[in-house]
Amino acid sequence: MATLQSTAPPEADEAPRPPVVRRKRTVAQRFRHDWPLLLLALPVVAHLMIFHYWPSLWNIIAFMDYSPYRPFWENPFVGFAWFERLFNDPYFTPALLNTLKFAALNLLCMFPLSVVLALAMNSIISLKVRSTFQSVVYLPHFFSWVLVVTVFVQVLGADGLVSNWIMDGGGERLNFTSNPDTFLFLVWLQWAWKDAGWGMIIFLAALASINPSLYEAAASDGAGRWRRMWHITLPGIRPVIILLLILQIGGILSVGFEQYQLQRQAVGYQATEVLDTYVYYQSIVGNQGESFGTAAGLFKGVIGLILILVANKIAHRLGEQGIYQKS
Amino acid sequence: MTNPSDQAPFKRRSLFKAAGLGAAGAAGLPIIAACSDIKSNSGSTQDSKGFDFLPTHEDWPLPVQPDLVGEPPHHPSAFTSYPTPVQAITDLPSGKGTYEITIPCWGTPPAQDDPYFAKVAEAWGGTTVKIRQGDGMTYGDTAVQWVKANEYGDGIQLFNYMTGSFANFQETVVNSFYDLTEIVQGDIAERWPLLAALPSDSWGQAVWSKDPNDPETAGIYAIPMTYSGGQGNGILARTDLLEAEGLAMPTTVEELLEVSRAWTTNSRWAFVGLDWFIGQWFNLGGVDGWNWDPDQKKMINNIEKPEFTELMEFRRTLWDEGLIHPDAPTGTLDAAAMQEAGQVMFTQDNLVRWNDYNLKVKNGQAEGAVAPLPPLAAKGRTPIVPLSAGIGGWTFLNKDLSKEQVEEILDVANWCAAPYGTTEYQLLQYGVEGEHFELDASGNPTYIGAGPEVVQGPVNFKAFAQVDTFLTGDPDMVAARFEYNASIQQYVVEPPFQGVRIEAPAAAKAAGTTLWDQQSDIAYGRAELSSIPEMVETYFKNGGEEARKHYTDAYLALYGDE
């Protein structure tokens, strides 16, 4: 018996299909399916556990009168006594303010410099010039701070190259590498020479991901070099800029150690003391002990965490992805 | 019916979070409530006399007598000729163990396969002692971590000044190192005659107490290094350049300033660095800067004295007038090399460099001559030379060693303690004849080949104690040093707490670090002299008063209030 077949679309009020219920897989099944991925992740997880999470647990000694020679459980709890000592120390606040000063300088003057360098590099067409420029700006990143500081002393020191030129010309001896008043500028110069080239690498990678046809289309519409940069390049790398900015803000209290420690004698502790050198000189050289250093480190960590959460939130408000998003 | 809002005051997840935090906080409260005060690192005091468990002292007759007899320990006797060495230890132990000892090394570490090490090991009975060398410049700081992590091998050598790097050295010693008391107490002369001949004072300085307040808990925790006295550091002047300029060796601080002004130009300077040594020129001595004031019946720090301001004025004058190298604050200059090149007149040095410079000149590696400045004083005062006799440091052994292993290492230490004029000393100090040294025309050992790099320069087993010490070496140098030592004896002052080891509270150490930085600020023109009172006040507020109490209590306990 023939059956009538309709070609009409199904009726709109057709009852919705019941949702497809996937059979929940057991842990064993999931493990059998994903074990290669888990194996790949294992070294990283182990690294995180051993070198990050396990040491983080030891932050508890910031609340103890800790001695490594006592069994751990015999170390008495002292509450926030170490933090109290930290915040009451007259040298802590200047060190914190110095740290913020250098961090602000880095954020305002170094971060944009790397972006500018990347844009400049991107605009160089000649491969030969580009690779030479690339080498010149990358190379100093691989110099140690000892070398960087020594080069600056040899060139800009009071008995350095420039100073002797000036004196040969009848001028006054240059006092730049041991002058606390110009230390901020000196630090910026050292950063710019050592790290600006390195900082541009990620931006270069981001620039490479911009579709070239956008530039072609803009050019055929009459957009000049600046307009292309403003309307295509910068929006193209904006997510990366925001991401790095948030990461930088999170580490705002970690401005480095060696650069300041190496120049401390030359410029004096008041200009060079940052939180990391403060912890070293008070906790290790000054013998205040492990608990004091841990309290200072924990303070830094907590501030960094708060800043990174705030910056991430702001990034979300501005429509950017930030470093992470709740699923 | 209202729809659930995103803005609901309590989300389930938030509620869980709040509950979790609350629970954690509640759990933490009793911990915080049960908190005690910070008590650690509050300093310690350890006397080195009056113990009944030290090794019984037994003299070990010297095989040769010195040519110049001084007044040890501050004015040691001297040999101007090299005696024929005799063997000190005839009954050699037979050692089979292999040990590793951590030792500081300044400069390039020597190759461990040099025949010197094999010969020395063979000579002391076969025990193998490998040297684990740590950079001398950072040794004190890194040693703290090695000791805490028990990563220093079977033993570690620490010099006196390095103990300041430890937050609580007393606690470190009694918890990390072998208690030798049971092994070395009483009569040890039969097995270790040379160790028994070490001064009792030096063994006493190797004593620590588990409880600093209870002498009954004291024990010997180290093999002491050589006991000696005399002036170790000084200011070396290029005497040939002074003479060439028609300048006389200064005898007062004021004369020094004049000579410095006359010498300095745009391309040469009087000094590269001048800080830690010159307190004595302004009558500032004491232990860690502390001196007993019998009138006030308390300890007074140097920074409270008017002479301290004079000292800072002097240092500031050097900077303001350009008498000190303009890059001196960077701490990157090689003062010794600059003095050799004639760019700098005076260096703040260990007096060993006087001898080294002399040898370089004799070997044609340098020109001119250096000599130490005599004791100086300002404003017509009588100079002082604060000297303190004692051991240079210790060799600590790992507490995980067995008694037999410790005894074997003591066999080695006993061999190394052989004094000048013995074959043991010759091998240890000069190496193998014909390979590391040879006797020169006057019959004195002179290093050759790898001798300077392998034997002369590095610290090694030489740092174990010697029974006695003398001035030895180049006869001209020996005579000059002997004469210099004799000339300063009249100015020698001994600091308080002779033979007592005092460890300041941690807060005072931290305040002291900042105080030193502040002094540098003033000396290099980064702060004004007028800031001294504020600097002093800050120091006392942040640990200085605690230190005063600690040192005062220690003084009163030891000497009463006289």
Interface residues (C-beta under 8 A of the other chain):
Chain A: F63 D65 Y66 S67 P68 Y69 P76 F77 V78 G79 F80 A81 W82 R85 D89 P90 Y91 V149 T150 V153 G157 A158 D159 G160 S163 M167 R173 N175 T177 S178 P180 Q263 R264 Q265 A266 V267 G268 Y269 Q270 A271 Y281 Q282 I284 V285 G286 N287 Q288 G289 E290 S291
Chain B: I31 I32 A34 C35 S36 D37 I38 K39 S40 N41 D141 V144 K148 G164 S165 F166 A167 N168 E171 T172 N175 S176 N266 H325 P326 D327 P329 T330 G331 T332 A506 A507 K509 A510 A511 G512 T513 T514 D517 Q518 S520 D521 Y524 R526 A527 T538 K541 N542
